[in-house]
Amino acid sequence: MEQVIDFDLLEKINYKLDLLMDGLEKSETSDWPLYMDTTMAAKYLAVSYDTMARLGRIGAVKHKSVGSKRIYKRDWLDAYMER
């Protein structure tokens, strides 16, 4: 049985993979860590520590609590800035 290769489909898949890889490379080269504590998140948003703590406490910025610390994902901080 002979297999038929759809080169148009392969080209489309290759194009999509290139786009995905470009996005990953940009994310990996960020100078900021993927996860940040309140101090680092405040620096990232260019606000004071107290302001960042308040934003987390009132739920204005999504976070996860680990013990007594709040951990912020860079994407969540970006989403807050884009609002």
Stockholm file with secondary structure:
# STOCKHOLM 1.0

chainA/1-83         MEQVIDFDLLEKINYKLDLLMDGLEKSETSDWPLYMDTTMAAKYLAVSYDTMARLGRIGAVKHKSVGSKRIYKRDWLDAYMER
#=GR chainA/1-83 SS CCCCCCHHHHHHHHHHHHHHHHHHHHHHTCSSCSEECHHHHHHHHTCCHHHHHHHHHTTSSCCEEETTEEEEEHHHHHHHHHC
#=GC SS_cons        CCCCCCHHHHHHHHHHHHHHHHHHHHHHTCSSCSEECHHHHHHHHTCCHHHHHHHHHTTSSCCEEETTEEEEEHHHHHHHHHC
//
